[in-house]
Amino acid sequence: MPDKFKHLRFNSLTIHGGQKPDPSTGAVMPPIYQSSTFAQMAPGEHKGYEYSRTKNPTRHALEESIASLEGGKFGLALGSGLAAIDCILKILKPGDEVISTNDLYGGSYRLFKQIFEPFGIQFHFVGMGDALSIESHVTENTKMIWVETPTNPMMNIIDIKAMSLIAKKHSAILVVDNTFASPYLQQALSLGADIVMHSATKYLGGHSDVVLGLIALNDPELAKKLYFIQNASGAICGPMDSFLVLRGIKTLHLRMQRHCENGAAIARFLNQHEKVAKVYWPGFENHPNHKVAKEQMKDFGGMLSFTVKGNSFEDTLKVISSLKVFTLAESLGGVESLAGHPASMTHASIPKKEREKTGVVDSLIRLSVGIEDIEDLKEDLDQALQTI
Ligand SMILES: *Cc1c(COP(=O)(O)O)cnc(C)c1O
């Protein structure tokens, strides 16, 4: 990042972090450098770019941007959130153990269990609501602790600072999947994480038009390993997708403000609705980890879940199918409001008994509250709930 921008605050960094007018043309927005290779003046003598898997100017601008937003020294961009997670896990070796939250993004769980476990890495999935209880799972082979907070879809909050103390004590690397919060709400590196990652497909991109993953960190040795894996394994993102996320990031702070405002209003609206049993949202004072959420997050975000009274599968499907402004879809974090039914969508592959243990009952609906007019969102939820 140019030195003149080093002192900037978060909202300014979303616009200027890692970005400067293009040196060859003065283009204000980093151009889409749709080129696989770059001319060399003499063998090995070049302008910083040789081949786009290794380094591409548009992707590089995005990598600088995420580093600046997370308060990190280094940034990496990859082809998807899962490609970013895959890159991070490849620093491990057979025999290493990972302690992960049990209420984890399904795709991460699948990658851990079905790709990395057969390569000899062992995963322990544990509840992390009480940070101290995880120490009993630490062994001499524990090399990584994997945290996702808030969690999906139950909106549990994990204390990042407390987890970082345990990780440091046992020389394990603490990784935080910061997708649900975005760097606007939560800066995991400053809370003690060694590596923070994002599915930029969600809030950072913000417009449901791109799939991309991002990583930020401070440690130069770890960064060296990750850049090596990024280039050697090659799961990079293209220049067009990098451009789209850079463009999305420029309004992250504005969008997040409205997501939080609308999220809070919908949580309170549903909480007093006669057809609703329970609302899961970390902004409520009676949420089990409200205090931690308040400490480590700037606000409570646009994600929430609720259960429909009566716990009937059919009634819940009727409600969710009657929504008109909310779109029935997977994913989250875009400008448009989305609704999902975990029991039949994201969590359908988990046996009913297992999913119900973590709270994913038949009547649970998850909302990604968008930035539409709040009255339209409330009216939509109300008319859908009135169908039962
Ligand atoms: C979507 C998501 C991912 C995976 O990201 P992709 O971009 O879909 O590969 C990982 N973690 C969380 C919390 C997510 O929501």
The ligand as an SDF file (V2000), in Angstrom:
LIG
                    3D

 15 15  0  0  0  0  0  0  0  0999 V2000
  -19.5620  -20.0420    1.9000 C   0  0  0  0  0  0  0  0  0  0  0  0
  -18.6560  -20.2990    3.0210 C   0  0  0  0  0  0  0  0  0  0  0  0
  -17.4210  -20.9580    2.8320 C   0  0  0  0  0  0  0  0  0  0  0  0
  -17.0030  -21.5120    1.4770 C   0  0  0  0  0  0  0  0  0  0  0  0
  -16.7630  -20.5040    0.5710 O   0  0  0  0  0  0  0  0  0  0  0  0
  -16.9440  -20.6740   -1.0310 P   0  0  0  0  0  0  0  0  0  0  0  0
  -16.5970  -19.3270   -1.5430 O   0  0  0  0  0  0  0  0  0  0  0  0
  -18.3640  -21.0840   -1.2660 O   0  0  0  0  0  0  0  0  0  0  0  0
  -15.9820  -21.7240   -1.4550 O   0  0  0  0  0  0  0  0  0  0  0  0
  -16.5990  -21.1350    3.9240 C   0  0  0  0  0  0  0  0  0  0  0  0
  -16.9630  -20.7040    5.1560 N   0  0  0  0  0  0  0  0  0  0  0  0
  -18.1330  -20.0800    5.3780 C   0  0  0  0  0  0  0  0  0  0  0  0
  -18.4660  -19.6320    6.7570 C   0  0  0  0  0  0  0  0  0  0  0  0
  -19.0230  -19.8670    4.3280 C   0  0  0  0  0  0  0  0  0  0  0  0
  -20.2010  -19.2630    4.5680 O   0  0  0  0  0  0  0  0  0  0  0  0
  1  2  1  0
  2  3  1  0
  2 14  2  0
  3  4  1  0
  3 10  2  0
  4  5  1  0
  5  6  1  0
  6  7  2  0
  6  8  1  0
  6  9  1  0
 10 11  1  0
 11 12  2  0
 12 13  1  0
 12 14  1  0
 14 15  1  0
M  END
$$$$
